[in-house]
Amino acid sequence: MSIAGLKKKQPKTFKVKVTTMETEMEFSCEMKWKGKDLFDQVCRALGLRESWFFGLQYSIKGMGTWLKMDKKVLDQEIPKEDPIHCCFLAKFYPEKVEEELLQEITQHLFFLQVKKQILDEEIYCSPEATILLASYAVQAKYGDYDPNLHKPGFLVPEELLPKRVLRQYQMTPDMWEERITAWYAGHRGIARYEAEMNYLKIAQDLEMYGVNYFPIAQKKNHTDFLLGVDAKGIHVYSINNRFSPNKSFEWSSIRNISYSEKELTIKPIDKKAEVFKFFASQPKVNKLIMQLFIGNHDLFMRRRRVDPIEIQQMKAQAREDKARKKMEHQRLAREKQLREDAERAKEELERRLFEVEDEARQANEALRRSEAAAELLAEKAQIAEEEAKLLAQNAAEAEQECRRLELAALKTKEEKRLMEHKMREAELIAMKLVKESERRAKEAEHLKQDLQVAREAEEKARRKLQDVGKIHPAPNTAKGTQSSSAEATAEKAPIKLDLRDIDLKRLSLEIERERLDYLDKSRKFEYRLQELKSEIHALKVEERQAGFLSHWREVLGSLDRSSGKMGKTPMWMEPFETDLLERLQQPLLACPLNATDSSVPRTPTQNLSFQTNALVASNVGTGTRKHIKVQQHETDVIYI
């Protein structure tokens, strides 16, 4: 056969581009293909067996028209493009999606188409229902909610809500996403086909679901109503209300539907009922309405007849597939749960391992610390034992010292009594000395007065003698006798005066000598008195220390009795005992008593003149003080 013959026998083809709800397909069709041939080709490509719900739609002058199955594709009014474009859409809607949609692909195509109609506002849906439907759509696309994967903002690129709902409420995208995610999180464990079926169950209860609307009029050239066609029957709506029909004709109550040119007539079975006639705008619209009438009525009648063998096999296979998918989903869910449990168990084990390692590390550190503490305690125990021995030795020494101090205290009591006796004697002597000093002071005062009187008499005698010499001068001749007598008289007078002066000088020397003797005796007596007071003070200090040591011995004895068999002195007593022993070992220092005022001179070379001094003597035995005032001469100093 020649090449020209081959070319003549090769059929001519044309291209058709078919768009579904999720993909696009291109087919090479023969020139003689009818609409059913192209439709079957598309169904085979999709793996769709429930083809009676769908059809191929093309657009002419803005109106959607369905491709006729029994007529050639190119003989129809489809636009002659290259390639020819048409859409594969659901033409008829089931009454109950759960019972009539058998295949998963059929269910998926219905889900995508109804979702698009809701988002395009061809089907009205309340805002609450749109949020719930959006949550099922998200579950069908993303699967179970996982907070680690589905971070805030993952729904931003998705179109899930109608624009009417978004405009109705002043809410941000984050707020809408939060509300949708709240529902989405509650759909955990639902498979994709179940989520799509739940979506369709909610959507089929909407008033505008599956309804095709056409403007009609009961008179020509007027648009009075809207005609709605769905799976349940024919409905007549007002222009402004597509939810509640004014009149409805169910398929079971319709006897006949006919049309001629632009007029359509619906005849009810009840002959008494009114026949409904209406006009469409174009004859093509009437033909389209008639196609929908015929297709919906045929499906309505098919639902109420016994299913053919093919449908029964499809339903049985669909049930098996659903059961198998359900089991598979349950198995996957169990495996997923087991995997999650295993991961959680692994995390728990890792956490527990970390805790155990941490506990082991802490235990090792505690063991090292306890070993160090044990060593330290052993050292402390050894030190405590040595300290106990030392304290026992110190206690024995302290006891011996206490006994010695007790004996010394007994001796000091006798010495104290003797010293008190000596002190009283010294006080008596001091009183006698004070009295003697007062008497001597008076005598000295009298002697001073006498001396003053004598000096005054002497001065008067001298003046008288001078006066006598001036008044009676002797002549030269008789000067010898007169001068001799005057000289004799003058010689006699000075002799008397010299004798008195000699007595006064002698008396002054005696007074000065007695004063110096008295000062020497007073100084010696003062030194002796100071020594006595120092000894008495030292005895008092020793007596106080002896009493304190006896009290300390009693405290130690009570502590020994209370400690029982401990055998060692508490640690808090060590520094006190050590200090006590050091103090006991030091010599007792005699503290001199401040017996005289600071203004009284301590040595004979200091100032010896003062008018009146107050001598304070302390009564050591009785603890009281006597204040003795001594009046003495300005040249006399008494130390007591």
Number of C-alpha atoms within 10 A of each C-alpha: 5 6 8 8 9 10 10 9 9 8 11 12 13 16 16 19 17 22 17 19 15 9 7 11 12 14 17 13 18 16 15 15 18 20 22 18 17 22 20 15 14 20 16 12 11 13 13 15 15 17 16 12 17 20 22 24 22 19 15 11 6 7 10 13 20 21 23 17 17 11 15 17 23 17 12 13 12 18 14 11 11 10 15 18 19 21 19 20 18 20 18 20 22 20 18 13 17 13 9 15 21 21 19 18 16 20 20 20 19 24 22 16 16 21 23 17 17 20 20 14 15 14 19 20 22 10 16 10 13 22 23 19 27 23 25 26 22 24 27 21 13 13 18 19 18 11 9 6 8 13 9 12 11 10 18 12 7 9 11 22 21 19 12 14 17 14 9 9 10 9 10 10 13 13 11 18 20 15 14 22 22 15 18 24 15 13 19 13 17 19 20 20 18 18 23 26 22 18 21 24 14 13 24 17 11 15 15 21 20 23 21 17 18 18 20 27 18 16 13 13 11 13 17 16 20 22 25 22 22 23 23 20 19 21 20 21 22 17 13 8 11 20 12 13 16 13 12 17 17 15 20 13 13 16 12 11 15 11 16 10 12 16 20 21 15 18 19 20 13 11 9 7 9 10 12 14 17 20 25 25 17 11 15 14 19 21 17 15 20 16 14 19 18 13 16 24 20 13 19 19 12 12 13 8 9 10 12 10 9 9 14 12 12 16 18 13 14 16 14 12 16 18 12 12 15 14 12 13 17 15 12 14 15 13 13 13 12 13 12 12 14 14 12 12 14 12 12 13 14 12 12 13 12 12 12 14 12 12 13 12 12 12 14 12 12 14 12 12 12 14 12 12 14 12 12 12 14 12 12 14 12 12 12 18 14 13 19 20 15 15 23 15 12 17 18 12 13 21 16 12 17 22 16 13 22 18 13 15 22 14 13 20 16 11 15 22 13 13 21 19 13 14 21 15 12 19 17 12 13 20 14 12 20 20 14 13 22 16 14 20 20 15 14 18 14 12 16 13 12 13 18 12 12 16 15 12 13 18 13 12 15 15 12 12 15 12 11 13 13 9 8 10 12 16 11 10 8 10 13 13 13 16 16 14 13 18 13 11 13 16 12 12 14 15 12 12 17 13 11 15 16 12 13 17 13 12 14 16 12 12 16 15 12 13 20 14 12 19 17 16 15 19 19 14 19 20 14 14 21 18 15 19 24 18 19 26 19 19 22 17 16 19 21 13 18 22 16 13 21 17 12 16 17 12 12 16 12 11 13 15 10 10 13 9 8 10 13 18 20 14 12 8 12 16 10 11 16 13 12 14 16 10 12 16 10 8 7 12 12 15 13 15 14 13 16 19 11 8 9 18 15 13 10 11 7 9 12 15 12 14 11 13 17 14 19 16 18 19 15 16 14 8 7 9 11 10 10 14 12 18 18 23 21 12 13 19 25 22 21 22
